[in-house]
């Protein structure tokens, strides 16, 4: 009788929250990858707003955040990249540095179109990623120009500033590529072609 009394023992309760949260090694690596992407965007935003905003060529400077968002979207592919670009565009808008609310639609739409084109017609590689992200970035700058012109925020003579901003951002994109590719390799390859 005494033996039956002590046969059932309740499970020990863990008092720490991390003991209740179970993540596999692959899930931890993917979480690390997304945290590093977020940290990269915060660092690029700080560099853009603190350093590069003081340097301009004919009133044009680089657009680091759209450049990085579009490049990450192309490298991640259409499924994962679409969610990332939407969340990143929302964070870009709510940070106060975006030109307007239309970036929430513009960046994901261009990023998804570039990612789909890359996955459909091109092979994985540096030149394919640069081509697709570069074209999407120039389309982004031209759409910004068109929207600003539509709302009478600028005159048509300012197109040179938008083209120069797109060109300067294209020059920065190859420097961002190795950083983004290093982060993308964490947690396994997303491109399976």
N, C-alpha and C positions, 0 to 999 in steps of 0.2 A: 504494500500500500504506500509506503514511504517512497518507493522508487517511482511509481506512477505520478506522484505529486511533483517531482522535479523533471519529468521527461519533457514537458513543453516549456520552452524558454522563448520569450518574445525576442524579436530582432533588436539589436542595439540601435539606438537612434544616433545619427550623426548630428553633431551640433554645428558643424561648419557648412556653409552653403556650397563650397566647391566639392564636398563629398557627395552631394546630391546631384550635381551636374556631371554627367558622364559624357565625355567626348572622346571619340576614337582619335588615333594619331593623325589620320587623314583629315578629319574635321578640324583638329587643332591647327594643322598646317594651312588649311583653307581660311580659317579665321585669321591667322597671322597674315596671310596674303592680303585679305581685304583691309585689315588694320593698317598694313604698310601702304596700300593704295591711298587710304584716307590721310595718312600722315604725309605722303608725298604731295597730295593736293593742298594740304594746309601749308606745307613748306613753300610750294610754288606760289600760293596766294600771298604769302608773306613776302617772298622775293619780288613778286610783281608789284605789290602795293607799297613796299618800303624802298626798294632799290630802283627797279626798272621804270617806275612812274616818273622819276626825276630825269631820266635820260630819254631823249626823243630825237628822231631824225625827221625833219619837216613835219613836226607835230604827231608823228607816228611812233608807237612803241610796240612791244610784243604782247601777244595774248597767250600767256602761258597756260592758264586753266583750260580754256577750250581746246588748246593744242593737246594737252595731256589727256583730257576726257575723250576726245575723238580717237587718239592713238590707242588708249586702253580699250575702248569699245571695239576697234578694229581687231586688236590682238586677242581679245576675249571671245569674239564671235558674236553672232546675232542674238543668241538666247541669253547668255550671261551678260553680254555687253549692253543689251537694252535696259536691263534692270539697273546696272551700274550707271549708265549714262543718265537715266532718269533721276536717280537719287543724287548723283553728283551735280546735275544741272539745278535741282532744287536747292541743294546746299550752296551752290554758286550764287543763285539768286538771293537766298536769304542771308548770305554773308554781307550783302550790301555793295558788292563790287561789280555785279553784272549790269549790263546796260539796260535791261528791262525784263519784264516777266516773260516775254516771248522766248527767252533762252531756254525755258523749261520745256518748250515744244521743239524748238529749233535744234538744239544739241542732240537730243535723243533721236530725232527723225533723221538727221544727217549721219549720225553715228551708226544707226541701224542700217541705213541704205548703203553706207560704205562697207560695213561688215558683211552684208549679204552679197554685195558685188565681189568683194574679196574672196569669200567662201565659194561663190559660184564659178567665177571665171579665172581666178588667179591662184597660184600655189603659195604656200607658206614661205615667207622670207622677208628680208629687209626691204627690198625694192617694192614688193606688193603692199606692204604695210605703209610705207612712206607715200606711195602713189595714192592709195585710197584715203588715208588720213589727210594727206595734203590737199587733195581735191575737195574733201569735205570741209576742211578748214577755210579754203578760199571761197567755197559756196556759203559758208557761215558768215564770212566777212561781207560778201556781196548781199546776202539776205539782211544783215544788219544795216548796211547802207540803204537798201531799198525800204526797210521799215522806218528808218530815221527820216528818209526823204518823204515817205508817205505821210508821216506825222508832222512834217515841216519842222523838224528839229535841226536840220542842216540844209545846206544848199548843194546843188549837183556838182559844184566845183570841188567838193571835199572827197570825191571818189578816189583821188590820188592818195589821200591819207589812209583810206581803207585798204587799198591795194598794197600800199607800203607796209601797213600793219600785218597783212596776210603774208607778205614776202618775208618780213622779219621773223614772224612766227614759224614760217617754213624753214628758215635757217636754224632755228632752235630745236626743231623736231628731231633731227638726227642725234642731238646730244641727249634728248630724253629717252630715246629708243633703248639704249643698253640698260638704263636704270629700270625702265618698265619691264623689259624682258627678264631681268634678274628677279624682279618681284614675281613675275608671272610663272616662273619655273617652280616656285614654292607650292607644294601640294599637288604636283603632277601637271602634265600637259593638258591644255584644254582643246587644242587642235588635234583632231583625230581624222586624218584624211588619207 
